Structures are given as structure tokens and as C-alpha cells.
Amino acid sequence: MSLSLTSDCSSESLVEILSKLESRVITSRKNVVNVHRDNVLDGGFRAFGRKSFDIWHELDVKFSGEDGIDSGGPQREFMRLALKAIKELPIFSGPDHAKMLVLDYKCLTECIYCKAGQMLAYFIMHRGPSPNFISHILYMALAEGIASIQPTPNEICDYELPVRNNLTLHFNQDRQTTLVKSLTSLWFKQWKEVLVFTIKPLDALQLDNMFDVKWSTEGSNRKCIEERILVYWRDFLQDLEGVCTTLGFNFPLQLSFIHPEDLQTKCCTAGFPYANTCTMELKIPVVNDYSTFQRNMAAAISMTVTFTNQ
């Protein structure tokens, strides 16, 4: 579980650090994770705790009762659900956007602090969703040491501060969290963007620029129709502006179109979008007007919660 990148990382940007880590990932080998949506941490902690688990291998996530084959989509969905569950563990307390560590003896004896830290570090390494719910005070305690912080009474959720030193030592000395210890000692100052909550909504232009459009043949009737639908898509992004966040995708994403005549060969419902979360391609529907486009896109997004093999 060790991490040994010995170059001087103090001047590197977060992008450079993540790229360096990603370059060591072995995509041909997988860590199998069997989970149920009602309790993703149960199966997740078991998988991460196996002796065969390798931090440099990607995940092969199997959701119970779902037929999806993990080529990337189920792995990202697991990371999203697991991150949400970790945030709600009793090891944290405080507002959703500024969590502090608190002492929970049951979690301490079950090594939940270590398991959660290991999982969060893995998610960061593998471009999962950012765990940016850590309070600034907790971040500074981890980055600079507990002696460096001067919290106000309102920022203290747990008054057993002497215990916190012991808990931090337990967190860093456990052999299962060597990765976490390495990350914090090498690069923790660069992690502020990832760990600490900041109000930085994703605007429509940024989201639009994440996609490469796959057009039909130049000059064809299909291409003319697609140009009209692309206007609908960009207006839809404008309507969503301020409520979108990224989930650790590799860019660019692919944007294509579903024409009515395509429905005989594709597993799609007329007028609705289709997303392949493994190839990271979104197919948007060709419809007659914007109101139909907007309604069907919103309905599809709100109802999509499981994977299929189609």
C-alpha cells in the first residue's frame, strides 16, 4: 500500500500531481468490488481491506441486482455513492460544507477512520469525485499540524482535543493507510482545492466545452437537424447553470445525436437521451421543439439510478 514518488513536489500543481499518480495506474488489472446500493460502504470496505487490493489497479464494481458491465461507469457511480456515505459517517460532524473530525469510539475500534481515509485517497488518485466537505480548520490541522490552528468555539465540534492528537497518530501509523500518510506528507498543501469546500459552480460554457460533438456527414440533412438540436442542448445547459458539478471524468466527453431512424438499432426510448457511462458518451434526442427537449432531458436525468448491460 506504499506510495513512493521521491521528486520534489512542493512546486507542482494539483493537475501535475494527479497526472503523475494516474500514470502509474494499471488499467489491465482490477480490484473487484461487490456492493448493494443501500449500503455501498459495507462491500466497499471489505474490498479495500483485502490483501489482494492494489491501489494502482482500477475498480471493477458490480452492483447487486444490476446488469451493467464496469468499463468505467459503475466505478464512478460507486465512488459518488461511497463519498456521500463517508461524509455521513459518525467520524464527522458539522455543516455539510465544513465537516470536522469527531471521536467515535466504535468507529475507532473498527478502524473506520483508517478505512475512510484510504478510500478517499484512492478516489482522489483515480479521478473520482472530490471530497470537498472538509472544514478549513481541519484541513489546516492536517496540512500544518494541530499546534498551528486556532479554532473559534463555533468551529469546535468535539472538545476532546487531546484525543485528537492520538487519533491523528492512529490514522497515520496504521499500515493500511500508508497511502494517506504519503499523500499528506508530500502534497497536502496542494489538496486544498480538492478537500475544502468552495463555492465554484460549473457554468454552462465550461460544461459545453467538456464535450466533443460527433456530427453526421457534412452537408447532410442529419447534420442540419443536429445543428438545431445543439442549440437546444446549449440552452438546456444555460437553464441548469449553477447546479452542475463534475464527477471526476476524463475529458473530453462525447456528445452525439439520436435520430428517429436510429431507434431500430439502438436501445433507446424515442425522444429521450441515452448515456454510455463507460465510453463517456451522451446521445441527445432529435425532437421538434425545445420544451420537449428540456422536459425529456430533465426527466431522464432524474430517473436514471441504475446500470444495464444495454
C-alpha positions as CSV (number, residue, x, y, z in Angstrom):
1,M,0.0,0.0,0.0
2,S,3.0,2.3,-0.1
3,L,3.5,5.4,-2.3
4,S,7.0,6.3,-3.3
5,L,7.3,9.3,-5.6
6,T,10.5,10.9,-4.4
7,S,10.8,14.0,-6.6
8,D,10.3,17.5,-5.1
9,C,6.6,18.0,-5.3
10,S,6.4,21.4,-3.5
11,S,6.1,23.4,-6.7
12,E,3.9,21.1,-8.6
13,S,0.3,22.0,-9.4
14,L,-2.6,19.7,-8.5
15,V,-3.1,18.8,-12.1
16,E,0.6,17.7,-12.4
17,I,0.4,15.7,-9.2
18,L,-2.8,13.9,-10.3
19,S,-1.3,13.2,-13.8
20,K,1.8,11.7,-12.1
21,L,-0.3,9.5,-10.0
22,E,-2.6,8.5,-12.9
23,S,0.4,7.5,-15.0
24,R,1.1,4.7,-12.5
25,V,-2.4,3.2,-12.7
26,I,-2.5,-0.3,-14.3
27,T,-5.8,-0.4,-16.3
28,S,-5.4,-4.0,-17.2
29,R,-5.8,-5.2,-13.6
30,K,-8.9,-4.7,-11.5
31,N,-10.0,-4.7,-7.8
32,V,-13.4,-6.4,-7.7
33,V,-15.9,-4.6,-5.5
34,N,-19.3,-6.2,-4.9
35,V,-21.8,-3.7,-3.4
36,H,-25.5,-3.1,-2.8
37,R,-26.8,0.4,-3.3
38,D,-28.4,0.5,0.1
39,N,-25.0,0.2,1.8
40,V,-22.1,0.7,-0.5
41,L,-19.5,1.1,2.3
42,D,-20.3,-2.4,3.6
43,G,-19.0,-4.1,0.4
44,G,-16.6,-1.3,-0.3
45,F,-14.7,-1.6,3.0
46,R,-14.4,-5.3,2.5
47,A,-13.0,-4.9,-0.9
48,F,-10.5,-2.2,0.1
49,G,-9.4,-4.4,3.1
50,R,-8.5,-7.5,1.1
51,K,-4.8,-8.4,0.9
52,S,-5.1,-8.6,-2.8
53,F,-6.4,-5.0,-3.1
54,D,-3.9,-2.9,-5.1
55,I,-4.1,0.9,-5.0
56,W,-2.6,1.1,-8.6
57,H,-5.4,-1.1,-10.0
58,E,-8.8,0.3,-11.1
59,L,-12.1,-1.0,-9.7
60,D,-14.5,-3.5,-11.2
61,V,-17.7,-2.6,-9.5
62,K,-20.7,-4.9,-9.5
63,F,-24.0,-3.5,-8.2
64,S,-26.2,-6.3,-6.8
65,G,-29.3,-6.7,-9.0
66,E,-27.9,-4.7,-11.9
67,D,-26.5,-6.0,-15.2
68,G,-24.0,-3.3,-16.0
69,I,-20.5,-4.2,-17.1
70,D,-18.0,-1.9,-15.5
71,S,-16.0,-0.2,-18.1
72,G,-15.9,3.0,-16.0
73,G,-19.5,4.0,-15.3
74,P,-20.2,1.8,-12.3
75,Q,-16.8,2.6,-10.8
76,R,-17.6,6.3,-10.9
77,E,-21.1,5.7,-9.5
78,F,-19.7,3.7,-6.6
79,M,-17.2,6.5,-5.9
80,R,-20.0,9.0,-5.8
81,L,-22.2,7.0,-3.5
82,A,-19.3,6.0,-1.2
83,L,-18.2,9.6,-0.9
84,K,-21.7,10.6,0.2
85,A,-21.8,7.7,2.7
86,I,-18.4,8.6,4.1
87,K,-19.5,12.2,4.6
88,E,-22.4,10.9,6.7
89,L,-20.3,8.7,9.0
90,P,-20.2,9.5,12.7
91,I,-16.5,10.3,12.4
92,F,-17.5,13.7,11.0
93,S,-19.7,16.4,12.5
94,G,-20.7,19.9,11.4
95,P,-22.3,21.5,8.4
96,D,-22.3,19.6,5.1
97,H,-19.7,22.0,3.6
98,A,-17.4,22.2,6.7
99,K,-17.0,18.8,8.4
100,M,-14.8,18.4,11.4
101,L,-13.4,15.1,12.8
102,V,-15.0,13.9,16.0
103,L,-14.2,11.0,18.2
104,D,-16.5,7.9,17.9
105,Y,-15.1,5.0,19.9
106,K,-17.0,2.4,17.9
107,C,-15.5,3.7,14.6
108,L,-12.1,4.0,16.2
109,T,-12.1,0.3,17.3
110,E,-13.3,-0.8,13.9
111,C,-10.7,1.3,12.1
112,I,-13.3,3.3,10.2
113,Y,-11.1,6.4,10.3
114,C,-8.4,4.5,8.5
115,K,-10.7,2.8,6.0
116,A,-12.4,6.1,5.1
117,G,-9.1,7.8,4.7
118,Q,-7.8,5.1,2.5
119,M,-10.9,5.2,0.3
120,L,-10.8,9.0,0.0
121,A,-7.2,8.9,-1.0
122,Y,-7.9,6.2,-3.6
123,F,-10.8,8.3,-5.1
124,I,-8.5,11.3,-5.5
125,M,-5.8,9.2,-7.2
126,H,-8.3,7.7,-9.6
127,R,-10.1,11.0,-10.6
128,G,-13.1,10.3,-8.5
129,P,-15.4,13.0,-7.1
130,S,-13.7,15.5,-4.9
131,P,-14.3,15.1,-1.1
132,N,-14.5,18.9,-0.7
133,F,-16.5,18.9,2.5
134,I,-13.6,19.2,4.9
135,S,-13.6,22.4,7.1
136,H,-10.8,24.8,6.7
137,I,-9.7,24.3,10.3
138,L,-9.4,20.5,9.9
139,Y,-7.6,21.0,6.6
140,M,-5.0,23.3,8.3
141,A,-4.6,20.8,11.2
142,L,-3.8,18.0,8.7
143,A,-1.6,20.2,6.5
144,E,0.3,22.2,9.1
145,G,-0.3,20.2,12.4
146,I,-2.7,20.6,15.2
147,A,-0.5,23.1,17.0
148,S,-0.8,25.5,14.1
149,I,-4.6,26.1,14.3
150,Q,-6.6,28.5,16.5
151,P,-10.2,27.5,16.1
152,T,-13.1,29.6,17.4
153,P,-15.6,27.9,19.8
154,N,-18.1,27.7,16.9
155,E,-15.6,25.7,14.9
156,I,-15.1,23.0,17.5
157,C,-17.5,20.1,17.3
158,D,-15.6,17.8,19.7
159,Y,-13.9,19.3,22.8
160,E,-11.7,16.2,23.4
161,L,-8.8,17.9,21.6
162,P,-6.1,15.9,23.4
163,V,-7.7,12.8,22.0
164,R,-7.4,14.3,18.5
165,N,-3.6,14.1,18.6
166,N,-3.8,10.4,19.4
167,L,-6.4,9.9,16.7
168,T,-4.2,11.6,14.1
169,L,-1.3,9.4,15.1
170,H,-3.5,6.3,14.9
171,F,-4.7,7.5,11.4
172,N,-1.1,7.9,10.1
173,Q,0.6,4.9,11.7
174,D,-1.8,2.2,10.7
175,R,-0.2,0.1,8.0
176,Q,-3.3,0.2,5.9
177,T,-3.1,4.0,5.5
178,T,0.4,4.4,4.2
179,L,-1.0,5.9,1.1
180,V,-2.9,8.5,3.1
181,K,0.3,9.3,5.1
182,S,2.3,9.6,1.9
183,L,-0.2,11.9,0.3
184,T,-0.5,14.2,3.3
185,S,3.3,14.4,3.9
186,L,4.1,15.1,0.2
187,W,1.3,17.2,-1.2
188,F,-1.2,18.2,1.3
189,K,-0.9,21.9,0.7
190,Q,-1.9,21.3,-2.9
191,W,-5.1,19.4,-1.9
192,K,-7.0,22.4,-0.6
193,E,-8.9,22.7,-3.9
194,V,-10.0,19.1,-3.6
195,L,-10.7,18.9,0.2
196,V,-12.1,22.2,1.3
197,F,-15.5,23.4,0.2
198,T,-15.5,26.5,-2.1
199,I,-18.5,28.0,-3.9
200,K,-17.4,27.4,-7.5
201,P,-20.5,26.4,-9.6
202,L,-19.9,25.0,-13.1
203,D,-21.1,27.4,-15.7
204,A,-22.8,26.4,-19.0
205,L,-19.8,27.4,-21.1
206,Q,-17.4,25.2,-19.1
207,L,-19.8,22.3,-19.3
208,D,-20.3,22.8,-23.1
209,N,-16.6,22.8,-23.7
210,M,-16.2,19.5,-22.0
211,F,-17.9,17.7,-24.9
212,D,-16.6,16.9,-28.4
213,V,-19.6,16.8,-30.8
214,K,-19.9,13.9,-33.2
215,W,-21.6,15.3,-36.3
216,S,-23.2,13.4,-39.2
217,T,-21.7,13.9,-42.7
218,E,-21.1,17.5,-43.6
219,G,-23.9,18.8,-45.9
220,S,-26.4,16.1,-45.0
221,N,-29.9,16.6,-43.7
222,R,-29.0,14.9,-40.5
223,K,-26.2,17.5,-39.9
224,C,-28.6,20.4,-40.4
225,I,-31.0,18.9,-37.9
226,E,-28.2,18.3,-35.4
227,E,-27.1,21.9,-35.6
228,R,-30.7,22.9,-34.4
229,I,-30.6,20.3,-31.6
230,L,-27.2,21.6,-30.4
231,V,-28.9,24.9,-29.8
232,Y,-31.4,23.1,-27.6
233,W,-28.6,21.4,-25.7
234,R,-26.7,24.7,-25.0
235,D,-30.0,26.4,-23.9
236,F,-30.6,23.4,-21.6
237,L,-27.1,23.9,-20.1
238,Q,-27.9,27.6,-19.5
239,D,-31.1,26.6,-17.7
240,L,-29.1,24.3,-15.4
241,E,-26.3,26.8,-14.8
242,G,-25.1,26.9,-11.2
243,V,-26.4,23.5,-10.2
244,C,-23.9,21.2,-12.0
245,T,-20.8,19.6,-10.7
246,T,-18.2,17.3,-12.3
247,L,-17.6,13.8,-11.0
248,G,-14.0,13.1,-12.0
249,F,-14.4,12.3,-15.7
250,N,-11.6,12.1,-18.1
251,F,-12.1,14.7,-20.8
252,P,-13.2,15.3,-23.5
253,L,-16.7,13.7,-23.2
254,Q,-18.5,12.8,-26.4
255,L,-21.8,14.3,-27.5
256,S,-23.8,12.8,-30.3
257,F,-27.4,12.7,-31.5
258,I,-30.3,10.1,-31.6
259,H,-32.4,10.5,-34.8
260,P,-35.8,8.8,-35.0
261,E,-34.5,6.4,-37.7
262,D,-31.7,5.3,-35.3
263,L,-34.1,3.8,-32.8
264,Q,-34.4,0.5,-34.6
265,T,-30.8,-0.3,-34.0
266,K,-30.1,1.4,-30.6
267,C,-31.5,0.6,-27.2
268,C,-33.2,4.0,-26.7
269,T,-36.6,5.4,-26.0
270,A,-38.0,7.8,-28.6
271,G,-37.3,11.5,-27.6
272,F,-35.1,10.7,-24.6
273,P,-31.3,10.8,-24.2
274,Y,-29.0,7.8,-23.8
275,A,-25.8,7.9,-21.8
276,N,-22.9,5.4,-22.1
277,T,-21.1,6.0,-18.8
278,C,-18.3,3.7,-19.8
279,T,-17.3,5.4,-23.1
280,M,-18.5,8.7,-21.5
281,E,-20.8,9.5,-24.4
282,L,-24.1,11.3,-24.2
283,K,-26.6,10.9,-27.0
284,I,-29.2,13.7,-27.1
285,P,-32.6,13.2,-28.8
286,V,-33.7,14.8,-32.0
287,V,-37.1,16.3,-31.2
288,N,-39.4,19.0,-32.7
289,D,-39.1,21.8,-30.1
290,Y,-37.1,23.0,-27.1
291,S,-39.8,22.5,-24.5
292,T,-39.9,18.7,-25.4
293,F,-36.2,18.6,-25.3
294,Q,-36.0,20.3,-21.9
295,R,-38.7,18.1,-20.4
296,N,-37.3,14.8,-21.6
297,M,-33.7,15.6,-20.7
298,A,-34.8,16.6,-17.1
299,A,-37.0,13.5,-16.7
300,A,-34.2,11.2,-17.9
301,I,-31.6,12.7,-15.6
302,S,-33.9,12.5,-12.6
303,M,-35.0,8.9,-13.2
304,T,-31.6,7.3,-14.1
305,V,-30.2,5.5,-11.0
306,T,-29.2,2.0,-12.1
307,F,-27.0,0.4,-14.8
308,T,-27.9,-2.0,-17.5
309,N,-25.9,-4.1,-20.0
310,Q,-27.5,-2.3,-23.0
